[in-house]
Amino acid sequence: MSDWEIEIPENAPERDPSVEAIEARLRASSERAVMAQKAMRAAERELSSLVKEAVAAGIPVPKVAALARVTSDDIHRVLETGGLY
């Protein structure tokens, strides 16, 4: 057997089903976290575009800033708690 070959036993030891369930949940959780990150980045890009449009349309900057901050806070709240309230 060379250094890079792996010897696989004929009868593999049985795995604890709870370990497999935990591994599946960890994978799913990781996938959800990646999706949440992507969604948050998309929401922030959209918010940035909306802020520029609002200012260009003549909406007062303090009002735009306040509305943008509320939206940004909502995005973070959903990611942290799973809901708005």
C-alpha positions as protocol buffer text, in pm:
chain_id: "A"
residue {
  index: 1
  type: MET
  ca { x: 0 y: 0 z: 0 }
}
residue {
  index: 2
  type: SER
  ca { x: 144 y: 338 z: -98 }
}
residue {
  index: 3
  type: ASP
  ca { x: 142 y: 644 z: 125 }
}
residue {
  index: 4
  type: TRP
  ca { x: -163 y: 798 z: -39 }
}
residue {
  index: 5
  type: GLU
  ca { x: -389 y: 494 z: -39 }
}
residue {
  index: 6
  type: ILE
  ca { x: -654 y: 462 z: 228 }
}
residue {
  index: 7
  type: GLU
  ca { x: -750 y: 123 z: 355 }
}
residue {
  index: 8
  type: ILE
  ca { x: -1127 y: 89 z: 381 }
}
residue {
  index: 9
  type: PRO
  ca { x: -1254 y: -192 z: 603 }
}
residue {
  index: 10
  type: GLU
  ca { x: -1509 y: -429 z: 457 }
}
residue {
  index: 11
  type: ASN
  ca { x: -1749 y: -370 z: 744 }
}
residue {
  index: 12
  type: ALA
  ca { x: -1758 y: -1 z: 826 }
}
residue {
  index: 13
  type: PRO
  ca { x: -1849 y: 80 z: 1186 }
}
residue {
  index: 14
  type: GLU
  ca { x: -2205 y: 197 z: 1235 }
}
residue {
  index: 15
  type: ARG
  ca { x: -2254 y: 567 z: 1292 }
}
residue {
  index: 16
  type: ASP
  ca { x: -2476 y: 711 z: 1557 }
}
residue {
  index: 17
  type: PRO
  ca { x: -2787 y: 842 z: 1375 }
}
residue {
  index: 18
  type: SER
  ca { x: -2795 y: 1146 z: 1604 }
}
residue {
  index: 19
  type: VAL
  ca { x: -2450 y: 1247 z: 1474 }
}
residue {
  index: 20
  type: GLU
  ca { x: -2576 y: 1232 z: 1117 }
}
residue {
  index: 21
  type: ALA
  ca { x: -2881 y: 1439 z: 1212 }
}
residue {
  index: 22
  type: ILE
  ca { x: -2664 y: 1701 z: 1382 }
}
residue {
  index: 23
  type: GLU
  ca { x: -2431 y: 1716 z: 1080 }
}
residue {
  index: 24
  type: ALA
  ca { x: -2730 y: 1766 z: 848 }
}
residue {
  index: 25
  type: ARG
  ca { x: -2865 y: 2043 z: 1072 }
}
residue {
  index: 26
  type: LEU
  ca { x: -2523 y: 2212 z: 1079 }
}
residue {
  index: 27
  type: ARG
  ca { x: -2504 y: 2203 z: 698 }
}
residue {
  index: 28
  type: ALA
  ca { x: -2856 y: 2347 z: 669 }
}
residue {
  index: 29
  type: SER
  ca { x: -2775 y: 2618 z: 922 }
}
residue {
  index: 30
  type: SER
  ca { x: -2461 y: 2711 z: 732 }
}
residue {
  index: 31
  type: GLU
  ca { x: -2654 y: 2730 z: 406 }
}
residue {
  index: 32
  type: ARG
  ca { x: -2917 y: 2955 z: 566 }
}
residue {
  index: 33
  type: ALA
  ca { x: -2645 y: 3183 z: 703 }
}
residue {
  index: 34
  type: VAL
  ca { x: -2491 y: 3220 z: 357 }
}
residue {
  index: 35
  type: MET
  ca { x: -2833 y: 3294 z: 207 }
}
residue {
  index: 36
  type: ALA
  ca { x: -2900 y: 3552 z: 480 }
}
residue {
  index: 37
  type: GLN
  ca { x: -2567 y: 3721 z: 410 }
}
residue {
  index: 38
  type: LYS
  ca { x: -2644 y: 3736 z: 39 }
}
residue {
  index: 39
  type: ALA
  ca { x: -2995 y: 3870 z: 106 }
}
residue {
  index: 40
  type: MET
  ca { x: -2860 y: 4132 z: 344 }
}
residue {
  index: 41
  type: ARG
  ca { x: -2601 y: 4249 z: 90 }
}
residue {
  index: 42
  type: ALA
  ca { x: -2870 y: 4271 z: -178 }
}
residue {
  index: 43
  type: ALA
  ca { x: -3101 y: 4465 z: 55 }
}
residue {
  index: 44
  type: GLU
  ca { x: -2822 y: 4707 z: 144 }
}
residue {
  index: 45
  type: ARG
  ca { x: -2735 y: 4761 z: -224 }
}
residue {
  index: 46
  type: GLU
  ca { x: -3100 y: 4827 z: -300 }
}
residue {
  index: 47
  type: LEU
  ca { x: -3125 y: 5063 z: -4 }
}
residue {
  index: 48
  type: SER
  ca { x: -2819 y: 5251 z: -126 }
}
residue {
  index: 49
  type: SER
  ca { x: -2977 y: 5295 z: -470 }
}
residue {
  index: 50
  type: LEU
  ca { x: -3306 y: 5407 z: -317 }
}
residue {
  index: 51
  type: VAL
  ca { x: -3129 y: 5665 z: -100 }
}
residue {
  index: 52
  type: LYS
  ca { x: -2959 y: 5811 z: -408 }
}
residue {
  index: 53
  type: GLU
  ca { x: -3291 y: 5818 z: -597 }
}
residue {
  index: 54
  type: ALA
  ca { x: -3472 y: 5979 z: -303 }
}
residue {
  index: 55
  type: VAL
  ca { x: -3213 y: 6254 z: -268 }
}
residue {
  index: 56
  type: ALA
  ca { x: -3214 y: 6313 z: -644 }
}
residue {
  index: 57
  type: ALA
  ca { x: -3595 y: 6335 z: -634 }
}
residue {
  index: 58
  type: GLY
  ca { x: -3573 y: 6615 z: -380 }
}
residue {
  index: 59
  type: ILE
  ca { x: -3673 y: 6436 z: -61 }
}
residue {
  index: 60
  type: PRO
  ca { x: -3495 y: 6611 z: 228 }
}
residue {
  index: 61
  type: VAL
  ca { x: -3172 y: 6435 z: 324 }
}
residue {
  index: 62
  type: PRO
  ca { x: -3256 y: 6404 z: 697 }
}
residue {
  index: 63
  type: LYS
  ca { x: -3584 y: 6232 z: 611 }
}
residue {
  index: 64
  type: VAL
  ca { x: -3409 y: 5996 z: 367 }
}
residue {
  index: 65
  type: ALA
  ca { x: -3142 y: 5919 z: 627 }
}
residue {
  index: 66
  type: ALA
  ca { x: -3404 y: 5846 z: 894 }
}
residue {
  index: 67
  type: LEU
  ca { x: -3603 y: 5615 z: 667 }
}
residue {
  index: 68
  type: ALA
  ca { x: -3286 y: 5439 z: 551 }
}
residue {
  index: 69
  type: ARG
  ca { x: -3178 y: 5387 z: 911 }
}
residue {
  index: 70
  type: VAL
  ca { x: -3514 y: 5234 z: 1003 }
}
residue {
  index: 71
  type: THR
  ca { x: -3490 y: 4997 z: 707 }
}
residue {
  index: 72
  type: SER
  ca { x: -3132 y: 4905 z: 791 }
}
residue {
  index: 73
  type: ASP
  ca { x: -3227 y: 4842 z: 1154 }
}
residue {
  index: 74
  type: ASP
  ca { x: -3514 y: 4619 z: 1037 }
}
residue {
  index: 75
  type: ILE
  ca { x: -3278 y: 4413 z: 819 }
}
residue {
  index: 76
  type: HIS
  ca { x: -3039 y: 4359 z: 1109 }
}
residue {
  index: 77
  type: ARG
  ca { x: -3323 y: 4282 z: 1351 }
}
residue {
  index: 78
  type: VAL
  ca { x: -3463 y: 4013 z: 1122 }
}
residue {
  index: 79
  type: LEU
  ca { x: -3124 y: 3851 z: 1088 }
}
residue {
  index: 80
  type: GLU
  ca { x: -3057 y: 3861 z: 1462 }
}
residue {
  index: 81
  type: THR
  ca { x: -3398 y: 3759 z: 1596 }
}
residue {
  index: 82
  type: GLY
  ca { x: -3575 y: 3595 z: 1305 }
}
residue {
  index: 83
  type: GLY
  ca { x: -3855 y: 3852 z: 1308 }
}
residue {
  index: 84
  type: LEU
  ca { x: -3922 y: 4222 z: 1304 }
}
residue {
  index: 85
  type: TYR
  ca { x: -4066 y: 4244 z: 1655 }
}
